[in-house]
Amino acid sequence: MRILLTICLFFTAATIGFAQSNKMIEKANLKVEKLNNLIISENPEFALTEDQKMQIQKLHIQKFIDVRKINKSDASEEEKKAQKKQIYKKVNAIIRKEILTKDQKVARRTAIKKLKGK
């Protein structure tokens, strides 16, 4: 009986964990598509490659995990906010400096300027 209960609890925990990871993947994909659409709005030739999409998706998933850890920590709200800001800056810097090509960076920057100009 205990074994059956243990097995049920294990599958329940696994299902909950899988559902949360799917949610993170969906959110990361939305972030990737938003960036891709921003770049494409300037020039469709500069669309993200599949490899770039995967790299950015992995970064965003890791960002979500790190932010979740910060939110669960005992730090003050100001400390949490500062730590999250550091993570966001780090992820955005990696995307801009290591993943995007020069043309993609220019297209992204131009699209952002146009959006802010509206």
Backbone as XML, in Angstrom:
<?xml version="1.0"?>
<chain id="A" units="angstrom">
  <residue number="1" name="MET">
    <atom name="N" x="0.822" y="-1.198" z="0.000"/>
    <atom name="CA" x="0.000" y="0.000" z="0.000"/>
    <atom name="C" x="0.864" y="1.260" z="0.000"/>
  </residue>
  <residue number="2" name="ARG">
    <atom name="N" x="1.931" y="1.259" z="0.802"/>
    <atom name="CA" x="2.824" y="2.408" z="0.847"/>
    <atom name="C" x="3.519" y="2.617" z="-0.490"/>
  </residue>
  <residue number="3" name="ILE">
    <atom name="N" x="3.869" y="1.517" z="-1.119"/>
    <atom name="CA" x="4.537" y="1.615" z="-2.413"/>
    <atom name="C" x="3.605" y="2.261" z="-3.426"/>
  </residue>
  <residue number="4" name="LEU">
    <atom name="N" x="2.355" y="1.853" z="-3.419"/>
    <atom name="CA" x="1.372" y="2.428" z="-4.342"/>
    <atom name="C" x="1.195" y="3.920" z="-4.090"/>
  </residue>
  <residue number="5" name="LEU">
    <atom name="N" x="1.133" y="4.310" z="-2.831"/>
    <atom name="CA" x="0.996" y="5.715" z="-2.471"/>
    <atom name="C" x="2.222" y="6.507" z="-2.908"/>
  </residue>
  <residue number="6" name="THR">
    <atom name="N" x="3.392" y="5.927" z="-2.710"/>
    <atom name="CA" x="4.637" y="6.586" z="-3.114"/>
    <atom name="C" x="4.676" y="6.784" z="-4.622"/>
  </residue>
  <residue number="7" name="ILE">
    <atom name="N" x="4.271" y="5.786" z="-5.357"/>
    <atom name="CA" x="4.256" y="5.872" z="-6.824"/>
    <atom name="C" x="3.282" y="6.957" z="-7.277"/>
  </residue>
  <residue number="8" name="CYS">
    <atom name="N" x="2.115" y="7.012" z="-6.659"/>
    <atom name="CA" x="1.131" y="8.046" z="-7.010"/>
    <atom name="C" x="1.664" y="9.439" z="-6.734"/>
  </residue>
  <residue number="9" name="LEU">
    <atom name="N" x="2.307" y="9.623" z="-5.593"/>
    <atom name="CA" x="2.876" y="10.928" z="-5.260"/>
    <atom name="C" x="3.981" y="11.324" z="-6.240"/>
  </residue>
  <residue number="10" name="PHE">
    <atom name="N" x="4.794" y="10.344" z="-6.629"/>
    <atom name="CA" x="5.862" y="10.609" z="-7.585"/>
    <atom name="C" x="5.295" y="11.087" z="-8.922"/>
  </residue>
  <residue number="11" name="PHE">
    <atom name="N" x="4.296" y="10.404" z="-9.437"/>
    <atom name="CA" x="3.704" y="10.794" z="-10.714"/>
    <atom name="C" x="3.001" y="12.140" z="-10.630"/>
  </residue>
  <residue number="12" name="THR">
    <atom name="N" x="2.390" y="12.425" z="-9.505"/>
    <atom name="CA" x="1.752" y="13.724" z="-9.317"/>
    <atom name="C" x="2.794" y="14.835" z="-9.352"/>
  </residue>
  <residue number="13" name="ALA">
    <atom name="N" x="3.887" y="14.643" z="-8.634"/>
    <atom name="CA" x="4.964" y="15.644" z="-8.610"/>
    <atom name="C" x="5.579" y="15.817" z="-9.998"/>
  </residue>
  <residue number="14" name="ALA">
    <atom name="N" x="5.773" y="14.708" z="-10.698"/>
    <atom name="CA" x="6.354" y="14.774" z="-12.043"/>
    <atom name="C" x="5.434" y="15.520" z="-12.995"/>
  </residue>
  <residue number="15" name="THR">
    <atom name="N" x="4.136" y="15.286" z="-12.890"/>
    <atom name="CA" x="3.166" y="15.964" z="-13.754"/>
    <atom name="C" x="3.148" y="17.460" z="-13.485"/>
  </residue>
  <residue number="16" name="ILE">
    <atom name="N" x="3.180" y="17.848" z="-12.235"/>
    <atom name="CA" x="3.180" y="19.273" z="-11.885"/>
    <atom name="C" x="4.458" y="19.935" z="-12.396"/>
  </residue>
  <residue number="17" name="GLY">
    <atom name="N" x="5.588" y="19.286" z="-12.214"/>
    <atom name="CA" x="6.861" y="19.830" z="-12.700"/>
    <atom name="C" x="6.881" y="19.966" z="-14.200"/>
  </residue>
  <residue number="18" name="PHE">
    <atom name="N" x="6.341" y="18.982" z="-14.899"/>
    <atom name="CA" x="6.296" y="19.025" z="-16.355"/>
    <atom name="C" x="5.399" y="20.157" z="-16.834"/>
  </residue>
  <residue number="19" name="ALA">
    <atom name="N" x="4.273" y="20.367" z="-16.181"/>
    <atom name="CA" x="3.359" y="21.446" z="-16.571"/>
    <atom name="C" x="4.016" y="22.804" z="-16.380"/>
  </residue>
  <residue number="20" name="GLN">
    <atom name="N" x="4.765" y="22.974" z="-15.291"/>
    <atom name="CA" x="5.448" y="24.242" z="-15.057"/>
    <atom name="C" x="6.537" y="24.470" z="-16.086"/>
  </residue>
  <residue number="21" name="SER">
    <atom name="N" x="7.267" y="23.421" z="-16.465"/>
    <atom name="CA" x="8.318" y="23.599" z="-17.454"/>
    <atom name="C" x="7.713" y="23.916" z="-18.818"/>
  </residue>
  <residue number="22" name="ASN">
    <atom name="N" x="6.550" y="23.353" z="-19.128"/>
    <atom name="CA" x="5.881" y="23.696" z="-20.388"/>
    <atom name="C" x="5.483" y="25.163" z="-20.407"/>
  </residue>
  <residue number="23" name="LYS">
    <atom name="N" x="5.041" y="25.656" z="-19.277"/>
    <atom name="CA" x="4.650" y="27.059" z="-19.177"/>
    <atom name="C" x="5.861" y="27.962" z="-19.414"/>
  </residue>
  <residue number="24" name="MET">
    <atom name="N" x="7.000" y="27.591" z="-18.852"/>
    <atom name="CA" x="8.224" y="28.368" z="-19.050"/>
    <atom name="C" x="8.651" y="28.350" z="-20.515"/>
  </residue>
  <residue number="25" name="ILE">
    <atom name="N" x="8.531" y="27.190" z="-21.142"/>
    <atom name="CA" x="8.905" y="27.070" z="-22.550"/>
    <atom name="C" x="7.997" y="27.947" z="-23.405"/>
  </residue>
  <residue number="26" name="GLU">
    <atom name="N" x="6.711" y="27.950" z="-23.107"/>
    <atom name="CA" x="5.777" y="28.790" z="-23.853"/>
    <atom name="C" x="6.111" y="30.274" z="-23.691"/>
  </residue>
  <residue number="27" name="LYS">
    <atom name="N" x="6.406" y="30.678" z="-22.450"/>
    <atom name="CA" x="6.755" y="32.077" z="-22.201"/>
    <atom name="C" x="8.053" y="32.451" z="-22.917"/>
  </residue>
  <residue number="28" name="ALA">
    <atom name="N" x="9.024" y="31.540" z="-22.896"/>
    <atom name="CA" x="10.293" y="31.794" z="-23.575"/>
    <atom name="C" x="10.073" y="31.902" z="-25.086"/>
  </residue>
  <residue number="29" name="ASN">
    <atom name="N" x="9.220" y="31.040" z="-25.634"/>
    <atom name="CA" x="8.926" y="31.103" z="-27.070"/>
    <atom name="C" x="8.253" y="32.417" z="-27.445"/>
  </residue>
  <residue number="30" name="LEU">
    <atom name="N" x="7.383" y="32.926" z="-26.573"/>
    <atom name="CA" x="6.750" y="34.216" z="-26.827"/>
    <atom name="C" x="7.787" y="35.336" z="-26.871"/>
  </residue>
  <residue number="31" name="LYS">
    <atom name="N" x="8.756" y="35.287" z="-25.961"/>
    <atom name="CA" x="9.836" y="36.287" z="-25.946"/>
    <atom name="C" x="10.655" y="36.213" z="-27.237"/>
  </residue>
  <residue number="32" name="VAL">
    <atom name="N" x="10.953" y="34.993" z="-27.672"/>
    <atom name="CA" x="11.736" y="34.802" z="-28.900"/>
    <atom name="C" x="10.961" y="35.332" z="-30.107"/>
  </residue>
  <residue number="33" name="GLU">
    <atom name="N" x="9.684" y="35.005" z="-30.189"/>
    <atom name="CA" x="8.873" y="35.461" z="-31.317"/>
    <atom name="C" x="8.716" y="36.983" z="-31.319"/>
  </residue>
  <residue number="34" name="LYS">
    <atom name="N" x="8.604" y="37.572" z="-30.141"/>
    <atom name="CA" x="8.501" y="39.028" z="-30.044"/>
    <atom name="C" x="9.764" y="39.680" z="-30.602"/>
  </residue>
  <residue number="35" name="LEU">
    <atom name="N" x="10.923" y="39.156" z="-30.225"/>
    <atom name="CA" x="12.188" y="39.684" z="-30.747"/>
    <atom name="C" x="12.288" y="39.469" z="-32.245"/>
  </residue>
  <residue number="36" name="ASN">
    <atom name="N" x="11.926" y="38.284" z="-32.701"/>
    <atom name="CA" x="11.987" y="37.979" z="-34.131"/>
    <atom name="C" x="11.061" y="38.894" z="-34.930"/>
  </residue>
  <residue number="37" name="ASN">
    <atom name="N" x="9.856" y="39.114" z="-34.422"/>
    <atom name="CA" x="8.913" y="39.998" z="-35.113"/>
    <atom name="C" x="9.419" y="41.434" z="-35.155"/>
  </residue>
  <residue number="38" name="LEU">
    <atom name="N" x="10.100" y="41.842" z="-34.098"/>
    <atom name="CA" x="10.683" y="43.179" z="-34.055"/>
    <atom name="C" x="11.736" y="43.332" z="-35.147"/>
  </residue>
  <residue number="39" name="ILE">
    <atom name="N" x="12.586" y="42.330" z="-35.276"/>
    <atom name="CA" x="13.642" y="42.353" z="-36.295"/>
    <atom name="C" x="13.042" y="42.268" z="-37.694"/>
  </residue>
  <residue number="40" name="ILE">
    <atom name="N" x="12.082" y="41.374" z="-37.884"/>
    <atom name="CA" x="11.451" y="41.186" z="-39.195"/>
    <atom name="C" x="10.716" y="42.447" z="-39.646"/>
  </residue>
  <residue number="41" name="SER">
    <atom name="N" x="10.203" y="43.216" z="-38.697"/>
    <atom name="CA" x="9.466" y="44.429" z="-39.062"/>
    <atom name="C" x="10.351" y="45.418" z="-39.817"/>
  </residue>
  <residue number="42" name="GLU">
    <atom name="N" x="11.640" y="45.327" z="-39.600"/>
    <atom name="CA" x="12.571" y="46.197" z="-40.317"/>
    <atom name="C" x="13.056" y="45.564" z="-41.615"/>
  </residue>
  <residue number="43" name="ASN">
    <atom name="N" x="13.385" y="44.280" z="-41.554"/>
    <atom name="CA" x="13.867" y="43.588" z="-42.743"/>
    <atom name="C" x="13.693" y="42.077" z="-42.552"/>
  </residue>
  <residue number="44" name="PRO">
    <atom name="N" x="12.810" y="41.456" z="-43.323"/>
    <atom name="CA" x="12.557" y="40.014" z="-43.181"/>
    <atom name="C" x="13.790" y="39.142" z="-43.418"/>
  </residue>
  <residue number="45" name="GLU">
    <atom name="N" x="14.777" y="39.667" z="-44.132"/>
    <atom name="CA" x="15.990" y="38.893" z="-44.394"/>
    <atom name="C" x="16.796" y="38.627" z="-43.131"/>
  </residue>
  <residue number="46" name="PHE">
    <atom name="N" x="16.602" y="39.448" z="-42.109"/>
    <atom name="CA" x="17.398" y="39.329" z="-40.888"/>
    <atom name="C" x="16.707" y="38.501" z="-39.800"/>
  </residue>
  <residue number="47" name="ALA">
    <atom name="N" x="15.745" y="37.709" z="-40.171"/>
    <atom name="CA" x="15.007" y="36.886" z="-39.198"/>
    <atom name="C" x="15.975" y="35.981" z="-38.430"/>
  </residue>
  <residue number="48" name="LEU">
    <atom name="N" x="15.609" y="35.655" z="-37.212"/>
    <atom name="CA" x="16.426" y="34.773" z="-36.388"/>
    <atom name="C" x="16.496" y="33.377" z="-37.001"/>
  </residue>
  <residue number="49" name="THR">
    <atom name="N" x="17.665" y="32.759" z="-36.902"/>
    <atom name="CA" x="17.807" y="31.377" z="-37.350"/>
    <atom name="C" x="17.267" y="30.455" z="-36.263"/>
  </residue>
  <residue number="50" name="GLU">
    <atom name="N" x="17.069" y="29.195" z="-36.594"/>
    <atom name="CA" x="16.578" y="28.231" z="-35.607"/>
    <atom name="C" x="17.572" y="28.080" z="-34.454"/>
  </residue>
  <residue number="51" name="ASP">
    <atom name="N" x="18.857" y="28.112" z="-34.775"/>
    <atom name="CA" x="19.877" y="28.007" z="-33.737"/>
    <atom name="C" x="19.817" y="29.207" z="-32.789"/>
  </residue>
  <residue number="52" name="GLN">
    <atom name="N" x="19.654" y="30.391" z="-33.338"/>
    <atom name="CA" x="19.536" y="31.594" z="-32.511"/>
    <atom name="C" x="18.280" y="31.520" z="-31.631"/>
  </residue>
  <residue number="53" name="LYS">
    <atom name="N" x="17.190" y="31.058" z="-32.208"/>
    <atom name="CA" x="15.948" y="30.928" z="-31.435"/>
    <atom name="C" x="16.132" y="29.990" z="-30.257"/>
  </residue>
  <residue number="54" name="MET">
    <atom name="N" x="16.801" y="28.870" z="-30.474"/>
    <atom name="CA" x="17.028" y="27.905" z="-29.395"/>
    <atom name="C" x="17.924" y="28.499" z="-28.307"/>
  </residue>
  <residue number="55" name="GLN">
    <atom name="N" x="18.973" y="29.208" z="-28.721"/>
    <atom name="CA" x="19.874" y="29.822" z="-27.740"/>
    <atom name="C" x="19.133" y="30.852" z="-26.887"/>
  </residue>
  <residue number="56" name="ILE">
    <atom name="N" x="18.326" y="31.675" z="-27.523"/>
    <atom name="CA" x="17.578" y="32.708" z="-26.805"/>
    <atom name="C" x="16.533" y="32.068" z="-25.907"/>
  </residue>
  <residue number="57" name="GLN">
    <atom name="N" x="15.877" y="31.026" z="-26.397"/>
    <atom name="CA" x="14.885" y="30.324" z="-25.581"/>
    <atom name="C" x="15.531" y="29.756" z="-24.316"/>
  </residue>
  <residue number="58" name="LYS">
    <atom name="N" x="16.688" y="29.135" z="-24.449"/>
    <atom name="CA" x="17.387" y="28.568" z="-23.293"/>
    <atom name="C" x="17.758" y="29.665" z="-22.296"/>
  </residue>
  <residue number="59" name="LEU">
    <atom name="N" x="18.207" y="30.799" z="-22.802"/>
    <atom name="CA" x="18.548" y="31.920" z="-21.916"/>
    <atom name="C" x="17.332" y="32.395" z="-21.126"/>
  </residue>
  <residue number="60" name="HIS">
    <atom name="N" x="16.206" y="32.532" z="-21.800"/>
    <atom name="CA" x="14.999" y="32.995" z="-21.132"/>
    <atom name="C" x="14.501" y="31.984" z="-20.093"/>
  </residue>
  <residue number="61" name="ILE">
    <atom name="N" x="14.580" y="30.706" z="-20.411"/>
    <atom name="CA" x="14.169" y="29.687" z="-19.445"/>
    <atom name="C" x="15.056" y="29.755" z="-18.205"/>
  </residue>
  <residue number="62" name="GLN">
    <atom name="N" x="16.365" y="29.892" z="-18.414"/>
    <atom name="CA" x="17.265" y="30.008" z="-17.267"/>
    <atom name="C" x="16.963" y="31.282" z="-16.481"/>
  </residue>
  <residue number="63" name="LYS">
    <atom name="N" x="16.622" y="32.356" z="-17.185"/>
    <atom name="CA" x="16.256" y="33.612" z="-16.523"/>
    <atom name="C" x="15.026" y="33.405" z="-15.646"/>
  </residue>
  <residue number="64" name="PHE">
    <atom name="N" x="14.020" y="32.714" z="-16.165"/>
    <atom name="CA" x="12.804" y="32.457" z="-15.394"/>
    <atom name="C" x="13.110" y="31.648" z="-14.133"/>
  </residue>
  <residue number="65" name="ILE">
    <atom name="N" x="13.984" y="30.664" z="-14.269"/>
    <atom name="CA" x="14.365" y="29.834" z="-13.125"/>
    <atom name="C" x="15.092" y="30.676" z="-12.079"/>
  </residue>
  <residue number="66" name="ASP">
    <atom name="N" x="16.024" y="31.502" z="-12.534"/>
    <atom name="CA" x="16.779" y="32.357" z="-11.611"/>
    <atom name="C" x="15.868" y="33.356" z="-10.903"/>
  </residue>
  <residue number="67" name="VAL">
    <atom name="N" x="14.928" y="33.943" z="-11.632"/>
    <atom name="CA" x="14.009" y="34.911" z="-11.039"/>
    <atom name="C" x="13.110" y="34.209" z="-10.009"/>
  </residue>
  <residue number="68" name="ARG">
    <atom name="N" x="12.700" y="33.012" z="-10.322"/>
    <atom name="CA" x="11.859" y="32.257" z="-9.380"/>
    <atom name="C" x="12.620" y="32.004" z="-8.075"/>
  </residue>
  <residue number="69" name="LYS">
    <atom name="N" x="13.915" y="31.670" z="-8.199"/>
    <atom name="CA" x="14.732" y="31.451" z="-7.003"/>
    <atom name="C" x="14.836" y="32.734" z="-6.182"/>
  </residue>
  <residue number="70" name="ILE">
    <atom name="N" x="15.009" y="33.849" z="-6.858"/>
    <atom name="CA" x="15.101" y="35.138" z="-6.161"/>
    <atom name="C" x="13.796" y="35.446" z="-5.452"/>
  </residue>
  <residue number="71" name="ASN">
    <atom name="N" x="12.675" y="35.225" z="-6.126"/>
    <atom name="CA" x="11.378" y="35.504" z="-5.517"/>
    <atom name="C" x="11.128" y="34.652" z="-4.269"/>
  </residue>
  <residue number="72" name="LYS">
    <atom name="N" x="11.687" y="33.454" z="-4.248"/>
    <atom name="CA" x="11.498" y="32.565" z="-3.099"/>
    <atom name="C" x="12.501" y="32.832" z="-1.989"/>
  </residue>
  <residue number="73" name="SER">
    <atom name="N" x="13.498" y="33.676" z="-2.245"/>
    <atom name="CA" x="14.522" y="33.947" z="-1.235"/>
    <atom name="C" x="13.975" y="34.849" z="-0.127"/>
  </residue>
  <residue number="74" name="ASP">
    <atom name="N" x="14.755" y="34.958" z="0.927"/>
    <atom name="CA" x="14.355" y="35.769" z="2.079"/>
    <atom name="C" x="14.850" y="37.213" z="1.978"/>
  </residue>
  <residue number="75" name="ALA">
    <atom name="N" x="15.362" y="37.613" z="0.852"/>
    <atom name="CA" x="15.894" y="38.967" z="0.680"/>
    <atom name="C" x="14.763" y="39.996" z="0.722"/>
  </residue>
  <residue number="76" name="SER">
    <atom name="N" x="15.138" y="41.232" z="0.983"/>
    <atom name="CA" x="14.142" y="42.305" z="0.995"/>
    <atom name="C" x="13.658" y="42.563" z="-0.430"/>
  </residue>
  <residue number="77" name="GLU">
    <atom name="N" x="12.562" y="43.270" z="-0.548"/>
    <atom name="CA" x="11.998" y="43.564" z="-1.874"/>
    <atom name="C" x="12.981" y="44.355" z="-2.731"/>
  </residue>
  <residue number="78" name="GLU">
    <atom name="N" x="13.694" y="45.303" z="-2.120"/>
    <atom name="CA" x="14.674" y="46.106" z="-2.866"/>
    <atom name="C" x="15.816" y="45.240" z="-3.375"/>
  </residue>
  <residue number="79" name="GLU">
    <atom name="N" x="16.288" y="44.323" z="-2.523"/>
    <atom name="CA" x="17.356" y="43.418" z="-2.939"/>
    <atom name="C" x="16.895" y="42.503" z="-4.063"/>
  </residue>
  <residue number="80" name="LYS">
    <atom name="N" x="15.679" y="41.984" z="-3.938"/>
    <atom name="CA" x="15.126" y="41.120" z="-4.992"/>
    <atom name="C" x="15.044" y="41.883" z="-6.310"/>
  </residue>
  <residue number="81" name="LYS">
    <atom name="N" x="14.556" y="43.115" z="-6.245"/>
    <atom name="CA" x="14.413" y="43.934" z="-7.446"/>
    <atom name="C" x="15.778" y="44.170" z="-8.097"/>
  </residue>
  <residue number="82" name="ALA">
    <atom name="N" x="16.786" y="44.469" z="-7.282"/>
    <atom name="CA" x="18.134" y="44.705" z="-7.798"/>
    <atom name="C" x="18.716" y="43.434" z="-8.423"/>
  </residue>
  <residue number="83" name="GLN">
    <atom name="N" x="18.501" y="42.288" z="-7.764"/>
    <atom name="CA" x="19.015" y="41.023" z="-8.295"/>
    <atom name="C" x="18.349" y="40.669" z="-9.613"/>
  </residue>
  <residue number="84" name="LYS">
    <atom name="N" x="17.034" y="40.874" z="-9.699"/>
    <atom name="CA" x="16.315" y="40.574" z="-10.945"/>
    <atom name="C" x="16.783" y="41.500" z="-12.062"/>
  </residue>
  <residue number="85" name="LYS">
    <atom name="N" x="17.016" y="42.760" z="-11.737"/>
    <atom name="CA" x="17.486" y="43.717" z="-12.735"/>
    <atom name="C" x="18.834" y="43.276" z="-13.305"/>
  </residue>
  <residue number="86" name="GLN">
    <atom name="N" x="19.702" y="42.760" z="-12.433"/>
    <atom name="CA" x="21.001" y="42.250" z="-12.876"/>
    <atom name="C" x="20.831" y="41.091" z="-13.862"/>
  </residue>
  <residue number="87" name="ILE">
    <atom name="N" x="19.905" y="40.189" z="-13.532"/>
    <atom name="CA" x="19.667" y="39.040" z="-14.402"/>
    <atom name="C" x="19.150" y="39.507" z="-15.756"/>
  </residue>
  <residue number="88" name="TYR">
    <atom name="N" x="18.174" y="40.419" z="-15.767"/>
    <atom name="CA" x="17.615" y="40.919" z="-17.022"/>
    <atom name="C" x="18.696" y="41.578" z="-17.875"/>
  </residue>
  <residue number="89" name="LYS">
    <atom name="N" x="19.545" y="42.388" z="-17.252"/>
    <atom name="CA" x="20.627" y="43.059" z="-17.990"/>
    <atom name="C" x="21.594" y="42.038" z="-18.576"/>
  </residue>
  <residue number="90" name="LYS">
    <atom name="N" x="21.930" y="41.031" z="-17.777"/>
    <atom name="CA" x="22.876" y="40.008" z="-18.225"/>
    <atom name="C" x="22.329" y="39.245" z="-19.432"/>
  </residue>
  <residue number="91" name="VAL">
    <atom name="N" x="21.073" y="38.823" z="-19.350"/>
    <atom name="CA" x="20.466" y="38.064" z="-20.443"/>
    <atom name="C" x="20.382" y="38.918" z="-21.707"/>
  </residue>
  <residue number="92" name="ASN">
    <atom name="N" x="19.932" y="40.160" z="-21.567"/>
    <atom name="CA" x="19.825" y="41.038" z="-22.730"/>
    <atom name="C" x="21.191" y="41.333" z="-23.341"/>
  </residue>
  <residue number="93" name="ALA">
    <atom name="N" x="22.212" y="41.475" z="-22.502"/>
    <atom name="CA" x="23.567" y="41.711" z="-23.011"/>
    <atom name="C" x="24.066" y="40.506" z="-23.801"/>
  </residue>
  <residue number="94" name="ILE">
    <atom name="N" x="23.809" y="39.312" z="-23.296"/>
    <atom name="CA" x="24.240" y="38.101" z="-24.006"/>
    <atom name="C" x="23.535" y="38.007" z="-25.359"/>
  </residue>
  <residue number="95" name="ILE">
    <atom name="N" x="22.245" y="38.290" z="-25.373"/>
    <atom name="CA" x="21.504" y="38.235" z="-26.633"/>
    <atom name="C" x="22.073" y="39.246" z="-27.621"/>
  </residue>
  <residue number="96" name="ARG">
    <atom name="N" x="22.273" y="40.470" z="-27.168"/>
    <atom name="CA" x="22.759" y="41.524" z="-28.060"/>
    <atom name="C" x="24.190" y="41.289" z="-28.522"/>
  </residue>
  <residue number="97" name="LYS">
    <atom name="N" x="25.063" y="40.889" z="-27.614"/>
    <atom name="CA" x="26.494" y="40.815" z="-27.937"/>
    <atom name="C" x="26.943" y="39.484" z="-28.519"/>
  </residue>
  <residue number="98" name="GLU">
    <atom name="N" x="26.297" y="38.388" z="-28.128"/>
    <atom name="CA" x="26.796" y="37.074" z="-28.523"/>
    <atom name="C" x="25.923" y="36.321" z="-29.519"/>
  </residue>
  <residue number="99" name="ILE">
    <atom name="N" x="24.637" y="36.643" z="-29.567"/>
    <atom name="CA" x="23.741" y="35.833" z="-30.394"/>
    <atom name="C" x="23.332" y="36.563" z="-31.679"/>
  </residue>
  <residue number="100" name="LEU">
    <atom name="N" x="22.914" y="37.812" z="-31.557"/>
    <atom name="CA" x="22.448" y="38.548" z="-32.737"/>
    <atom name="C" x="23.613" y="38.966" z="-33.639"/>
  </residue>
  <residue number="101" name="THR">
    <atom name="N" x="23.355" y="38.952" z="-34.943"/>
    <atom name="CA" x="24.343" y="39.450" z="-35.894"/>
    <atom name="C" x="24.287" y="40.979" z="-35.911"/>
  </residue>
  <residue number="102" name="LYS">
    <atom name="N" x="25.252" y="41.576" z="-36.571"/>
    <atom name="CA" x="25.306" y="43.040" z="-36.638"/>
    <atom name="C" x="24.044" y="43.594" z="-37.307"/>
  </residue>
  <residue number="103" name="ASP">
    <atom name="N" x="23.620" y="42.980" z="-38.395"/>
    <atom name="CA" x="22.423" y="43.442" z="-39.104"/>
    <atom name="C" x="21.170" y="43.294" z="-38.239"/>
  </residue>
  <residue number="104" name="GLN">
    <atom name="N" x="21.088" y="42.205" z="-37.487"/>
    <atom name="CA" x="19.940" y="41.994" z="-36.607"/>
    <atom name="C" x="19.904" y="43.031" z="-35.489"/>
  </residue>
  <residue number="105" name="LYS">
    <atom name="N" x="21.085" y="43.382" z="-34.972"/>
    <atom name="CA" x="21.157" y="44.403" z="-33.926"/>
    <atom name="C" x="20.654" y="45.748" z="-34.440"/>
  </residue>
  <residue number="106" name="VAL">
    <atom name="N" x="21.089" y="46.095" z="-35.649"/>
    <atom name="CA" x="20.669" y="47.368" z="-36.241"/>
    <atom name="C" x="19.161" y="47.367" z="-36.484"/>
  </residue>
  <residue number="107" name="ALA">
    <atom name="N" x="18.626" y="46.273" z="-37.010"/>
    <atom name="CA" x="17.188" y="46.173" z="-37.273"/>
    <atom name="C" x="16.398" y="46.258" z="-35.972"/>
  </residue>
  <residue number="108" name="ARG">
    <atom name="N" x="16.870" y="45.607" z="-34.944"/>
    <atom name="CA" x="16.200" y="45.643" z="-33.637"/>
    <atom name="C" x="16.193" y="47.055" z="-33.074"/>
  </residue>
  <residue number="109" name="ARG">
    <atom name="N" x="17.359" y="47.682" z="-33.098"/>
    <atom name="CA" x="17.485" y="49.038" z="-32.571"/>
    <atom name="C" x="16.589" y="50.019" z="-33.329"/>
  </residue>
  <residue number="110" name="THR">
    <atom name="N" x="16.550" y="49.910" z="-34.649"/>
    <atom name="CA" x="15.718" y="50.789" z="-35.474"/>
    <atom name="C" x="14.238" y="50.574" z="-35.175"/>
  </residue>
  <residue number="111" name="ALA">
    <atom name="N" x="13.826" y="49.337" z="-35.045"/>
    <atom name="CA" x="12.416" y="49.032" z="-34.743"/>
    <atom name="C" x="12.016" y="49.572" z="-33.386"/>
  </residue>
  <residue number="112" name="ILE">
    <atom name="N" x="12.902" y="49.452" z="-32.410"/>
    <atom name="CA" x="12.618" y="49.981" z="-31.072"/>
    <atom name="C" x="12.474" y="51.490" z="-31.110"/>
  </residue>
  <residue number="113" name="LYS">
    <atom name="N" x="13.361" y="52.156" z="-31.852"/>
    <atom name="CA" x="13.272" y="53.614" z="-31.969"/>
    <atom name="C" x="11.952" y="54.041" z="-32.608"/>
  </residue>
  <residue number="114" name="LYS">
    <atom name="N" x="11.521" y="53.289" z="-33.619"/>
    <atom name="CA" x="10.251" y="53.613" z="-34.262"/>
    <atom name="C" x="9.082" y="53.419" z="-33.305"/>
  </residue>
  <residue number="115" name="LEU">
    <atom name="N" x="9.136" y="52.360" z="-32.498"/>
    <atom name="CA" x="8.063" y="52.123" z="-31.537"/>
    <atom name="C" x="8.005" y="53.214" z="-30.468"/>
  </residue>
  <residue number="116" name="LYS">
    <atom name="N" x="9.167" y="53.652" z="-30.010"/>
    <atom name="CA" x="9.216" y="54.696" z="-28.987"/>
    <atom name="C" x="8.804" y="56.040" z="-29.565"/>
  </residue>
  <residue number="117" name="GLY">
    <atom name="N" x="9.011" y="56.223" z="-30.864"/>
    <atom name="CA" x="8.656" y="57.479" z="-31.530"/>
    <atom name="C" x="7.168" y="57.655" z="-31.703"/>
  </residue>
  <residue number="118" name="LYS">
    <atom name="N" x="6.417" y="56.565" z="-31.627"/>
    <atom name="CA" x="4.978" y="56.627" z="-31.829"/>
    <atom name="C" x="4.260" y="57.185" z="-30.638"/>
  </residue>
</chain>
